[in-house]
């Protein structure tokens, strides 16, 4: 987390001695201090609570602390501005117990500013006091001194003098007269005389001033409100309500009407009517679409029945018998035979025969339970695809006899397609399936590798054409 307190920037500081009533017997001790708190990106730290500690140092910036005070719970504004009076805080250190006891005449003095956001204070810098705060010391001049001798009487008219200011130089006329250059008093560190200007603007129900606060105006805004037939103005209990019932005659109310006998749609307080008595009709013999009270359209060209018998194209029945689908259309029967595309087989081996160890043996069944399409050859144990399509094969194998490490593999056109089971232990039942695309004439077979066993094993090899 960024420690904002260590990246805080103090800008726009203005220090001025709050000295009034120089003709009285005391001077109010206090120095106005204003600053803007910003983070390390330059964004104002608005609506925050901070602690501020001021230390007045004598001699050098690292000299003796003659006065120190603390301001706790200082609130920054929406724009990060906070304002304090040095001298009004709680004294917490230094050789002077309060600001009025600082010996301003003893030499140079410096102001050290520290800010605390979290658990410790951070040094924001030290700056030298110039001439303005030393007006506090000038308060001692209010003590009356001894009466001096009277001066010579002069001509009152000769004492008339005038002040003039050209923006930089302050001049007093007369003899003697002089000019003082005040350019050093201009404090605009950013050299932008316009960025201290403020403007008013209205947003919603709030009035804002730039670099300042805002005021909600909604409590002072009034509006007209109509409740029923009573017109009133808000936020004014003494305002007279206006009854508008005399101006409401209800002559503008209108309703739709419908006459089912004449089929006329109307509206009250109006002569406007719509005749809906006209309806559509269709003559299937002539193909005429007509609007009563209107025109007709001939739709006979849309009919396509060359034999003029609209019933003989109707399908009256469908029946599937075995691999034949019979469709009756009018008086004609059509037959579709699916036998040419139906392929399925199931072969079974019930006796495990002797075989040498670590030998590849084609799975040869002893019986063929199904062979639709005549694709399976019981002599070679090979299946030849009669038609092109997607085929799925199922293998159910039992490892009879002793010995393990048997393996089942599917070959396509004498090339290994996939090892479907490996390291088969003795007396283990294995069920697997494999799907592949075959072109008519492709050959598929199941091969058993005996591993350390000397038996072929038993089981079934089946398959069918999916589509």
C-alpha positions in Angstrom: 0.0 0.0 0.0 1.4 3.5 -0.9 2.0 5.6 2.1 0.2 8.8 1.1 1.7 10.7 4.0 5.2 10.3 2.7 4.2 11.6 -0.8 2.1 14.5 0.3 2.7 17.8 -1.4 2.0 21.1 0.4 1.0 23.8 -2.2 -0.4 27.3 -2.0 0.8 28.1 1.5 -0.1 31.6 2.7 1.2 32.9 6.0 0.0 36.2 7.3 0.0 37.6 10.8 -3.5 38.1 12.2 -2.7 41.4 13.8 -5.5 43.8 14.4 -6.2 46.7 16.8 -2.7 48.2 16.7 -4.1 51.2 18.5 -5.1 49.1 21.5 -3.0 47.7 24.3 -2.6 44.0 23.1 -1.9 42.1 19.9 -3.8 38.9 19.0 -1.1 36.2 18.5 -1.7 33.9 15.6 -0.4 33.1 12.2 -2.8 31.9 9.4 -1.7 28.8 7.6 -3.4 27.3 4.6 -2.3 24.4 2.4 -3.5 21.8 -0.1 -2.8 18.2 0.5 -2.1 16.1 -2.6 -0.9 12.6 -3.2 2.1 11.5 -5.3 0.1 11.8 -8.5 -1.0 15.4 -7.8 -4.6 14.4 -6.9 -6.1 16.3 -4.0 -6.6 14.3 -0.8 -10.2 15.3 -0.2 -12.4 14.7 2.9 -9.6 13.3 5.0 -8.7 13.6 8.7 -5.1 14.5 9.5 -2.9 15.6 12.5 -0.6 18.7 11.9 2.4 19.6 14.1 4.1 23.0 13.8 7.6 23.7 15.3 9.2 27.1 15.4 13.0 26.8 15.2 15.5 29.6 16.1 18.8 30.4 14.4 19.0 27.7 11.6 16.6 25.1 10.2 18.3 22.6 12.4 18.5 24.9 15.5 16.7 24.9 18.8 12.9 24.3 18.9 11.6 27.3 20.8 7.8 26.5 20.3 5.9 23.4 19.2 2.1 22.8 19.0 -0.2 20.1 17.8 -3.5 20.3 15.8 -5.5 17.0 15.8 -8.4 15.8 13.6 -7.9 18.5 11.0 -10.4 18.0 8.1 -9.4 18.6 4.5 -12.0 20.0 2.1 -13.4 18.4 -1.0 -10.4 19.9 -2.8 -7.8 18.9 -0.2 -7.6 22.3 1.4 -7.0 22.7 5.2 -6.6 26.0 7.1 -5.1 26.5 10.6 -3.9 29.3 12.9 -0.4 28.8 14.3 -0.8 29.6 18.0 -4.3 28.1 18.5 -3.0 24.5 18.8 -2.1 22.5 21.9 1.5 23.4 23.0 3.6 20.2 23.2 7.2 21.3 23.3 9.8 24.0 23.0 11.3 26.6 25.4 8.4 28.9 25.0 5.1 27.9 26.6 3.0 29.7 24.0 3.4 31.5 20.7 3.4 35.0 22.4 6.6 34.1 24.3 8.7 33.6 21.2 11.6 36.1 21.1 11.2 37.1 17.4 13.9 39.8 17.9 16.6 37.2 18.8 17.4 36.2 15.2 16.1 34.2 12.3 13.2 31.8 12.9 12.0 28.8 10.8 8.7 26.9 10.6 8.8 23.1 10.4 5.5 21.4 9.3 4.8 17.7 10.1 1.7 15.7 8.9 0.4 12.4 10.3 -2.1 10.3 8.3 -1.4 6.9 9.8 0.8 6.0 12.8 3.7 8.5 12.6 4.4 12.1 11.6 6.1 12.8 8.3 8.3 15.8 7.8 6.8 18.1 5.1 9.7 20.6 5.1 11.1 23.6 6.9 10.8 27.2 5.7 12.1 30.6 7.0 9.8 33.2 8.4 10.1 36.5 6.6 8.9 39.9 7.6 5.2 39.3 8.1 5.3 37.2 11.3 7.7 39.7 12.9 4.7 42.0 13.2 4.1 40.0 16.4 7.3 41.5 17.8 6.2 44.9 16.5 3.3 44.7 18.9 5.6 45.8 21.7 5.7 49.3 20.0 2.2 49.8 21.3 3.6 50.4 24.8 3.7 54.3 25.2 7.1 56.0 25.6 8.1 59.4 27.1 6.6 62.5 25.6 9.0 64.2 23.2 9.4 68.0 22.5 6.9 69.6 20.2 8.1 70.1 16.6 8.0 73.3 14.6 4.7 74.5 13.2 4.5 74.2 9.4 2.1 75.0 6.6 -0.8 72.5 6.7 -1.2 72.9 2.9 2.3 71.8 2.3 1.7 68.4 3.9 -0.8 67.2 1.3 0.5 64.0 -0.3 -1.1 61.4 -2.5 -0.5 57.6 -2.9 -0.4 55.9 -6.3 0.2 52.3 -7.4 1.1 51.1 -10.9 0.8 47.4 -10.1 4.4 47.1 -8.9 5.5 50.4 -7.4 3.8 52.2 -4.5 4.5 56.0 -4.6 3.8 58.8 -2.2 4.0 62.3 -3.6 5.3 65.4 -2.0 8.5 66.5 -0.5 9.9 64.4 0.8 8.3 61.5 -1.1 9.4 58.1 -2.2 8.6 55.0 -4.1 8.5 51.4 -2.8 8.8 48.4 -5.1 6.2 45.8 -3.9 7.0 43.1 -6.5 8.5 40.9 -3.8 5.1 40.7 -2.1 3.6 38.9 -5.0 3.2 35.2 -4.0 2.4 33.1 -7.1 4.8 30.2 -7.1 3.2 28.6 -10.2 3.4 31.8 -12.2 -0.3 31.4 -13.1 -2.3 34.3 -11.9 -5.6 32.7 -13.1 -5.6 29.5 -11.2 -6.6 31.1 -8.0 -9.8 32.5 -9.7 -13.1 30.9 -8.7 -16.4 30.5 -10.6 -19.9 29.5 -9.6 -21.8 26.8 -11.4 -25.0 24.9 -10.9 -25.2 21.1 -11.0 -28.5 19.4 -10.3 -29.9 21.1 -7.1 -26.4 22.1 -5.8 -24.5 25.4 -6.3 -20.8 24.9 -6.5 -17.8 27.3 -6.3 -14.5 26.0 -7.8 -11.8 25.4 -5.2 -14.5 25.7 -2.5 -17.6 24.1 -1.2 -21.2 23.6 -2.4 -24.7 24.5 -1.2 -27.8 22.4 -1.8 -30.6 24.6 -3.2 -33.4 22.0 -3.2 -34.8 23.3 0.2 -35.3 26.7 -1.5 -36.7 25.5 -4.8 -40.5 25.6 -5.4 -42.5 23.9 -8.1 -46.2 23.6 -9.1 -48.0 20.4 -8.4 -51.5 19.3 -9.6 -53.3 16.8 -7.3 -56.6 15.8 -8.8 -58.1 19.2 -9.8 -56.2 21.2 -7.1 -53.1 23.2 -8.3 -50.7 24.1 -5.5 -47.1 25.4 -5.0 -44.7 23.5 -2.8 -42.8 24.9 0.2 -45.2 27.7 0.9 -47.9 26.8 3.4 -49.5 30.3 3.1 -49.9 30.1 -0.7 -53.5 29.9 -2.0 -54.5 26.6 -3.7 -56.4 26.9 -7.0 -59.4 24.7 -7.8 -59.4 23.8 -11.5 -62.6 21.8 -11.4 -64.5 24.6 -13.2 -62.3 24.1 -16.2 -62.7 20.4 -16.4 -65.9 19.6 -18.4 -64.9 16.1 -19.5 -66.1 16.8 -23.1 -62.8 15.4 -24.4 -63.5 11.9 -23.2 -64.0 9.5 -26.1 -64.8 5.8 -26.4 -64.8 3.2 -29.2 -68.2 1.8 -30.2 -69.1 -1.4 -32.2 -72.3 -2.3 -33.9 -72.4 -6.0 -34.5 -75.4 -5.8 -36.9 -73.9 -3.2 -39.3 -70.3 -4.1 -38.4 -69.4 -0.5 -38.1 -66.6 0.6 -35.7 -67.1 4.2 -34.4 -65.9 6.7 -31.7 -68.0 8.8 -29.4 -68.2 12.6 -29.8 -67.0 12.1 -33.4 -68.5 11.4 -36.9 -65.5 9.1 -37.7 -66.5 5.6 -38.5 -65.0 2.4 -40.1 -67.1 0.0 -42.1 -65.9 -3.6 -41.3 -68.8 -5.3 -43.0 -66.6 -6.4 -45.9 -65.1 -9.9 -45.4 -62.8 -12.2 -47.4 -64.2 -15.3 -49.1 -62.6 -18.1 -51.3 -64.2 -20.3 -54.0 -62.1 -23.5 -54.2 -63.8 -24.5 -57.4 -62.9 -21.3 -59.3 -59.9 -20.4 -57.3 -61.3 -16.9 -56.7 -60.3 -14.9 -53.5 -62.9 -12.1 -53.0 -63.5 -9.2 -50.7 -67.2 -8.5 -50.2 -67.9 -5.0 -51.4 -64.5 -5.0 -53.1 -62.5 -6.8 -55.8 -61.5 -10.5 -56.5 -58.2 -12.2 -57.2 -57.9 -15.4 -59.4 -55.6 -17.9 -57.6 -56.3 -20.8 -59.9 -52.8 -20.5 -61.5 -51.3 -21.5 -58.1 -52.8 -25.0 -58.4 -50.5 -27.7 -59.8 -52.4 -30.9 -60.5 -52.0 -32.0 -64.1 -54.3 -35.0 -63.8 -57.1 -32.8 -62.1 -57.3 -35.3 -59.3 -56.3 -33.6 -56.0 -56.5 -36.8 -54.0 -54.2 -39.2 -55.9 -51.0 -37.5 -54.6 -51.9 -38.2 -51.0 -49.8 -40.8 -49.0 -52.3 -43.1 -47.4 -50.0 -45.6 -45.6 -46.4 -46.5 -44.7 -45.2 -50.0 -43.5 -41.8 -51.4 -42.7 -41.5 -55.2 -43.1 -38.0 -56.6 -42.4 -35.7 -54.4 -44.4 -38.4 -53.2 -46.8 -40.4 -49.9 -46.5 -43.7 -49.9 -48.4 -45.3 -46.5 -49.1 -48.9 -46.3 -50.6 -49.5 -43.1 -52.6 -53.1 -43.0 -53.9 -53.5 -46.3 -55.7 -49.8 -46.9 -56.2 -47.4 -48.7 -53.8 -43.7 -47.9 -53.7 -41.1 -50.2 -52.0 -37.7 -49.2 -50.6 -35.2 -52.0 -49.6 -32.7 -51.0 -46.9 -30.9 -54.4 -47.0 -28.1 -53.2 -49.2 -27.1 -50.6 -46.5 -27.6 -52.8 -43.4 -24.3 -54.4 -42.2 -23.8 -56.3 -38.9 -22.1 -59.4 -37.6 -21.4 -61.3 -34.3 -18.9 -64.1 -34.0 -18.2 -66.2 -30.9 -15.3 -68.3 -29.7 -16.2 -70.6 -26.8 -13.0 -72.8 -26.6 -9.6 -71.5 -25.8 -7.0 -73.4 -27.9 -3.3 -74.0 -27.2 -0.8 -71.5 -28.6 2.9 -70.6 -28.2 3.9 -67.8 -25.8 4.4 -64.3 -27.2 2.6 -65.1 -30.4 0.1 -62.9 -32.5 -3.0 -65.0 -33.3 -6.0 -63.8 -35.3 -9.2 -64.2 -33.3 -11.0 -67.1 -35.1 -14.5 -67.8 -33.8 -16.2 -71.2 -33.7 -19.7 -69.9 -34.6 -21.3 -67.0 -36.5 -24.4 -65.7 -34.7 -25.2 -62.9 -37.2 -23.8 -61.8 -40.5 -26.0 -59.2 -42.2 -24.4 -58.1 -45.5 -22.0 -61.1 -45.4 -19.0 -59.0 -44.4 -17.5 -61.4 -41.9 -15.4 -64.5 -43.0 -15.4 -67.2 -40.3 -12.4 -69.0 -41.9 -10.0 -66.0 -41.8 -11.6 -64.2 -38.9 -11.6 -61.0 -41.1 -14.4 -58.5 -41.7 -14.6 -56.8 -45.1 -16.7 -53.7 -45.4 -19.3 -54.2 -48.1 -20.2 -50.5 -48.3 -18.5 -47.2 -47.2 -19.5 -45.8 -43.8 -18.8 -45.4 -40.1 -18.5 -48.7 -38.2 -18.3 -49.6 -34.6 -16.8 -52.9 -33.3 -17.2 -54.5 -29.9 -14.8 -57.0 -28.3 -15.6 -59.2 -25.3 -12.5 -61.3 -24.3 -11.7 -63.7 -21.4 -8.1 -64.7 -20.7 -8.4 -68.5 -20.2 -5.5 -70.5 -18.8 -2.4 -69.4 -17.0 0.1 -66.7 -17.8 -0.4 -63.0 -18.2 0.8 -60.0 -20.3 -1.7 -60.7 -23.1 -2.7 -57.9 -25.5 -5.7 -57.2 -27.8 -5.1 -55.2 -31.0 -7.4 -54.2 -34.0 -5.8 -54.2 -37.4 -7.1 -52.3 -40.5 -5.8 -53.6 -43.8 -3.0 -55.5 -42.0 -1.8 -52.4 -40.3 -2.2 -51.8 -36.5 -5.1 -49.5 -35.9 -5.2 -49.5 -32.1 -4.1 -51.5 -29.1 -7.4 -51.7 -27.2 -6.1 -53.7 -24.1 -2.6 -54.5 -22.9 -1.0 -56.5 -20.0 -4.1 -58.6 -19.6 -3.8 -60.9 -16.5 -5.0 -64.5 -16.4 -8.8 -65.1 -15.8 -9.5 -61.4 -16.6 -12.6 -60.4 -18.6 -12.0 -57.4 -20.9 -14.7 -55.4 -22.8 -13.7 -52.8 -25.4 -15.1 -50.9 -28.4 -13.6 -49.1 -31.3 -15.1 -46.9 -34.1 -13.6 -46.2 -37.5 -14.5 -45.0 -41.0 -14.2 -47.8 -43.6 -14.3 -47.6 -47.4 -15.9 -50.5 -49.2 -13.3 -53.3 -49.3 -11.4 -52.3 -46.2 -10.5 -55.3 -44.0 -10.6 -55.4 -40.1 -9.5 -58.2 -37.8 -8.9 -58.8 -34.1 -5.4 -60.1 -33.0 -4.5 -61.7 -29.7 -0.9 -61.6 -28.5 -0.5 -64.4 -26.0 2.2 -62.8 -23.9 3.5 -65.3 -21.3 0.4 -67.5 -21.7 -0.1 -70.5 -23.9 -3.8 -70.1 -24.6 -5.8 -68.1 -27.2 -8.6 -67.2 -24.8 -12.4 -67.0 -25.6 -15.0 -64.3 -26.3 -17.0 -62.5 -29.0 -16.1 -60.2 -31.8 -19.1 -58.1 -33.2 -19.6 -55.0 -35.3 -22.1 -53.0 -37.3 -22.4 -50.0 -39.7 -23.6 -46.9 -37.9 -24.3 -44.9 -41.1 
